[in-house]
Amino acid sequence: MTDLFSPLTLARGPAWRNRFMLAPLTNLQSHADGTLSDDEFNWLTHRATGGFGLVMTCAAHVQAAGQGFPGQLGVFSDDHLPGLSRLAAEIRARGAVSSVQLHHAGIRSPAALIGEAPHGPSEDAETGARALALAEVEALREDFIAAAVRADRAGFDGVELHGAHGYILCAFLSPETNRRDDRYGGTAENRARLVWEIIDGVRARTRPDFQLGLRLSPERFGLRFAEQRELARQLLSSGKLDYLDMSLWDVFKAPTEPEFAGRPLIDWFADLPRGETRLGVAGKLTGGADLRRVLEHGADFPILGRAAILHHDFPRRAAGDADFRSVSLPVTRAWLRNERLGPAFVEYMNGWKGFVAQEEAETVDA
């Protein structure tokens, strides 16, 4: 386990004290206007106390109309700066590097939540989304960049762009959801143009040592595996990112497209040349053996979601027991409260089948 606990240096910004990254996790805990709540503050800073090298916020929306969830953290207004500054300072005080994940839900924004039809690269009959006009795409680009500048002003060490899971940047990458005929649609190069322009804008307008990452997913949402792998290759070799975060759902499963099914997902990305750009992977990593395999397969760091919800101090537990595994599900509400999940986050996890013990839920409800 030695490599997991050695500092991770990046091309820019501070080194992480170890290889453990807290995944950006939806938690529904902030205020309706996007300002930081005490519950969200406590959830995140407790993971810094628990030993994570990088503590990342939940997906924070860069436009009010890009909200994807109730209680979502915002980064689209200077009104969010006091809470963001408080959070960045406390994460640093507890020894972790800090990052804000920049997000726009796009066609996945609930109309009832944002008060209008969602929008994306093209019309979408299933969600009722409308297509963005060219000027709106340019405004979206600016709002992502402005949000990164805001995170920089708040004192965060960096940001991660959310380009996965069908949200707006992912929707631009997908030929299924992006049917535009302007410079942001058509070829794979055009569909990736918005991502590259945001990267260049963040680099130009934030401090030189500001860390920049990008989350990609290679499957689902109409994505083509070969295109996503080629985009990952370009991003890793460009020198413009400090790390690429591959959200793989299950790190060691085979791709769903038959022509790529001969080896696990992680291997299709870990073998790409990457210079100084670091590669992280997420997907069903719940124990020390999983994390060792991640490094053995060539990734630079694992990204923990469920394991971090269940154990704020997973890194410290793994340091004491190389084969430590997260507790079996379901867990009680009391367990989650002790791990500093607020009431809204506990209820959100209760919606995940088998996560929260229902016997206790029935007793509480009674």
C-alpha positions in Angstrom: 0.0 0.0 0.0 3.1 2.3 0.1 2.2 4.1 -3.2 -1.3 4.9 -2.0 0.2 6.9 0.9 3.0 8.7 -0.9 2.3 12.3 -1.9 1.0 12.9 -5.4 2.6 15.7 -7.2 0.8 17.4 -10.1 2.0 19.7 -12.9 0.4 22.6 -11.1 -0.6 23.5 -7.5 0.1 21.7 -4.2 0.9 18.0 -4.0 -1.8 15.8 -2.4 -0.7 14.2 0.8 -1.7 10.8 -0.6 -3.5 9.2 -3.5 -7.1 9.3 -2.1 -9.6 11.5 -3.8 -13.1 12.1 -2.5 -15.5 11.7 -5.4 -17.8 14.6 -6.2 -21.0 13.3 -4.6 -24.5 14.6 -4.9 -25.9 15.2 -1.4 -28.8 17.7 -1.6 -27.6 19.6 1.5 -27.0 23.2 0.5 -29.5 26.0 0.6 -32.1 26.6 -2.2 -30.1 29.6 -3.5 -27.0 27.5 -3.8 -25.2 29.0 -0.8 -23.2 26.6 1.4 -25.0 25.0 4.4 -23.4 23.9 7.6 -24.4 20.3 6.8 -22.4 20.4 3.5 -19.5 22.2 5.2 -19.4 19.5 7.9 -19.7 16.6 5.4 -16.8 17.8 3.3 -14.4 19.0 6.1 -14.9 15.8 8.0 -13.4 13.9 5.0 -10.4 16.3 5.1 -10.0 15.4 8.7 -10.3 11.7 7.8 -7.2 11.9 5.6 -8.3 12.3 2.0 -5.7 13.9 -0.2 -8.1 15.8 -2.4 -11.5 16.8 -1.1 -13.9 17.8 -3.9 -17.3 19.4 -3.6 -20.5 17.9 -5.1 -21.3 19.1 -8.6 -21.7 22.9 -8.2 -23.9 24.5 -10.9 -22.4 27.3 -13.0 -25.8 28.7 -14.1 -29.1 28.9 -12.1 -30.8 27.2 -15.0 -28.2 24.4 -14.9 -29.3 23.1 -11.5 -29.7 19.3 -11.4 -30.8 18.6 -7.9 -32.5 20.3 -5.0 -30.1 21.6 -2.4 -27.3 21.8 -4.9 -24.2 23.9 -4.1 -23.9 26.9 -6.5 -20.9 28.7 -8.0 -22.7 30.9 -10.4 -22.9 34.1 -8.3 -20.6 36.1 -6.1 -23.3 35.6 -3.4 -21.7 32.1 -3.1 -18.3 33.4 -2.3 -18.5 33.7 1.5 -19.5 30.1 1.9 -17.0 28.8 -0.7 -14.2 30.8 1.0 -15.1 29.4 4.4 -15.1 25.8 2.9 -11.8 26.2 1.1 -10.0 27.6 4.1 -11.2 24.8 6.4 -10.3 22.0 4.0 -6.8 23.5 3.7 -6.5 23.8 7.5 -7.3 20.1 7.8 -4.5 19.1 5.5 -6.3 18.4 2.2 -6.2 19.9 -1.3 -9.5 21.4 -2.3 -11.5 21.5 -5.5 -14.9 22.5 -6.8 -16.6 20.4 -9.4 -18.2 22.7 -12.1 -21.4 21.4 -13.4 -24.4 22.2 -15.6 -27.1 19.5 -15.7 -28.3 20.4 -19.2 -31.1 18.2 -20.5 -31.1 16.5 -17.1 -32.2 19.6 -15.3 -35.7 19.0 -13.9 -38.1 21.7 -15.4 -40.0 21.9 -12.1 -36.8 22.7 -10.3 -35.4 25.4 -12.7 -38.8 26.9 -13.7 -38.3 26.5 -17.4 -37.6 23.9 -20.0 -34.1 22.4 -19.7 -31.6 23.0 -22.5 -28.8 21.3 -24.2 -26.9 21.1 -27.5 -30.0 19.9 -29.4 -33.7 19.4 -28.7 -34.5 16.3 -26.7 -38.0 14.9 -26.9 -37.7 12.7 -23.8 -36.8 15.5 -21.4 -38.5 18.3 -23.3 -35.2 20.2 -23.6 -34.7 22.9 -26.1 -31.5 23.5 -28.2 -29.2 26.3 -27.1 -28.7 29.1 -29.6 -25.1 29.8 -30.6 -24.9 32.9 -28.4 -26.1 30.8 -25.5 -23.4 28.2 -26.1 -20.9 31.0 -25.9 -22.5 32.3 -22.7 -22.3 28.8 -21.2 -18.6 28.7 -22.0 -18.1 32.0 -20.2 -20.1 30.9 -17.2 -18.0 27.8 -16.7 -14.9 29.9 -16.9 -16.3 32.6 -14.6 -17.2 29.9 -12.1 -13.6 28.6 -12.1 -12.4 32.2 -11.5 -14.8 32.5 -8.6 -13.5 29.2 -7.1 -10.0 30.6 -7.5 -11.0 33.8 -5.7 -12.6 31.8 -2.9 -9.2 30.1 -2.3 -9.8 26.7 -3.7 -6.7 24.9 -5.1 -8.5 24.0 -8.3 -11.7 22.9 -10.1 -12.9 19.9 -12.0 -15.1 20.2 -15.1 -18.0 17.7 -15.1 -18.0 16.2 -18.6 -19.7 12.9 -17.7 -23.0 11.2 -17.0 -25.1 12.9 -19.7 -24.8 16.4 -18.2 -24.3 19.3 -20.5 -20.6 18.9 -21.5 -21.2 15.2 -21.9 -24.3 15.9 -24.0 -22.2 18.0 -26.4 -19.7 15.1 -26.7 -22.4 12.6 -27.6 -23.5 12.2 -31.2 -26.9 11.0 -29.9 -27.7 14.2 -28.0 -25.7 16.6 -30.1 -27.1 17.0 -33.5 -26.0 20.6 -34.1 -24.8 21.7 -37.6 -22.6 24.6 -36.4 -19.0 24.6 -35.1 -20.1 22.8 -31.9 -21.7 19.8 -33.7 -21.1 17.2 -36.3 -17.6 15.7 -36.1 -16.1 14.4 -32.9 -13.7 17.4 -33.0 -16.5 19.9 -33.2 -18.5 18.1 -30.4 -15.5 18.4 -28.1 -14.8 22.1 -29.0 -16.7 23.5 -26.0 -14.7 21.4 -23.6 -11.4 22.5 -25.1 -12.5 26.2 -25.1 -13.5 26.0 -21.4 -10.2 24.4 -20.6 -8.3 27.1 -22.4 -10.4 29.9 -20.8 -9.8 28.5 -17.3 -6.1 28.3 -17.9 -5.9 31.9 -19.2 -7.9 33.4 -16.4 -6.9 31.6 -13.2 -3.6 31.7 -11.4 -0.7 29.7 -12.9 -0.7 27.1 -10.1 -4.5 26.5 -10.2 -5.2 22.8 -10.6 -7.6 21.8 -13.4 -9.2 18.4 -13.8 -11.9 16.9 -16.1 -14.4 14.1 -15.4 -15.3 11.9 -18.4 -17.4 8.8 -18.7 -16.7 6.4 -21.6 -20.1 4.7 -21.9 -23.9 5.3 -21.8 -25.7 8.5 -22.8 -25.1 7.9 -26.5 -21.3 8.1 -26.1 -19.0 6.1 -28.4 -16.2 4.3 -26.6 -13.6 4.9 -29.4 -14.3 8.6 -29.4 -14.1 8.9 -25.7 -10.8 7.0 -25.6 -9.4 9.2 -28.3 -10.5 12.4 -26.4 -8.9 11.0 -23.3 -5.7 10.5 -25.2 -5.7 14.0 -26.5 -6.5 15.5 -23.1 -3.8 13.5 -21.3 -1.1 14.4 -23.8 -2.1 18.1 -24.1 -0.5 19.2 -20.9 -3.5 21.5 -20.3 -5.0 19.3 -17.5 -3.5 18.3 -14.2 -5.6 15.2 -14.0 -8.3 13.3 -15.9 -11.0 11.7 -13.7 -12.5 8.7 -15.5 -15.9 7.7 -14.1 -16.1 4.0 -15.1 -19.1 2.8 -13.0 -17.1 -0.4 -12.4 -13.3 0.0 -12.9 -12.6 -3.6 -13.7 -15.5 -4.5 -15.9 -15.2 -4.9 -19.6 -16.6 -2.2 -22.0 -20.1 -2.8 -23.2 -19.2 -2.4 -26.9 -18.1 -5.9 -28.1 -15.0 -4.7 -30.1 -13.5 -3.4 -26.8 -14.6 -6.2 -24.5 -11.2 -8.0 -24.3 -9.9 -6.2 -21.2 -11.2 -4.1 -18.3 -12.2 -0.5 -18.7 -9.3 0.8 -16.6 -6.7 -0.7 -19.0 -8.1 1.2 -22.0 -7.2 4.5 -20.4 -4.2 3.6 -18.1 -2.1 2.6 -21.2 -2.5 6.0 -22.8 0.6 8.3 -22.8 0.0 11.1 -20.3 3.2 13.0 -19.6 2.7 14.9 -16.4 -1.1 14.6 -16.4 -2.4 12.3 -13.7 -5.1 9.7 -14.2 -7.7 8.8 -11.6 -10.5 6.2 -11.8 -13.8 5.7 -10.0 -16.2 2.8 -9.9 -16.9 0.2 -7.2 -13.7 0.7 -5.2 -14.6 -0.4 -1.7 -11.5 -2.0 -0.2 -7.7 -2.0 0.0 -7.3 -4.7 -2.5 -9.3 -2.7 -5.1 -7.1 0.3 -4.5 -3.9 -1.7 -5.0 -5.3 -3.1 -8.2 -5.9 0.4 -9.5 -2.3 1.3 -9.1 -1.1 -2.0 -10.4 -3.1 -1.4 -13.6 -1.4 1.9 -14.1 -3.7 4.6 -12.8 -2.3 7.3 -10.5 -5.0 7.5 -7.9 -8.4 6.0 -6.9 -11.6 8.0 -6.5 -13.8 6.9 -3.6 -17.6 7.5 -3.4 -19.6 5.0 -1.5 -16.6 4.0 0.6 -16.1 7.7 1.6 -19.8 8.1 2.5 -19.5 5.1 4.8 -16.1 6.0 6.3 -15.0 9.6 6.5 -11.6 8.2 7.6 -11.2 5.5 4.9 -7.6 6.6 4.1 -6.6 6.3 7.8 -8.3 3.0 8.2 -6.5 1.7 5.1 -3.2 2.9 6.5 -3.8 0.7 9.5 -5.1 -2.3 7.7 -4.1 -2.8 4.1 -7.1 -5.1 3.4 -9.7 -2.8 5.1 -13.1 -2.9 3.4 -16.0 -0.6 3.8 -18.8 -1.8 6.1 -21.5 -4.0 4.5 -24.8 -2.5 3.5 -27.3 -1.7 4.7 -26.2 0.7 7.4 -28.4 2.5 9.9 -29.3 6.2 9.8 -27.4 6.6 13.0 -24.2 5.3 11.3 -24.6 7.9 8.5 -25.3 10.7 10.9 -22.1 9.8 12.8 -20.3 10.1 9.5 -21.5 13.7 9.3 -24.3 13.2 6.7 -27.0 15.8 7.3 -30.7 14.9 7.2 -31.2 15.6 3.5 -28.2 13.5 2.6 -29.4 10.6 4.8 -32.8 10.7 3.0 -31.1 10.8 -0.4 -29.1 7.7 0.5 -32.3 6.1 1.7 -33.5 6.3 -1.9 -30.7 4.0 -3.0 -32.0 0.5 -2.7 -30.4 -1.5 0.1 -28.2 1.4 1.4 -30.1 2.3 4.6 -31.6 -0.3 7.0 -35.3 0.0 6.6 -36.2 -1.5 10.0 -34.8 1.6 11.6 -36.5 3.8 9.1 -39.9 2.3 10.0 -39.2 2.8 13.7 -38.2 6.4 13.2 -41.2 7.1 11.0 -43.5 5.5 13.5 
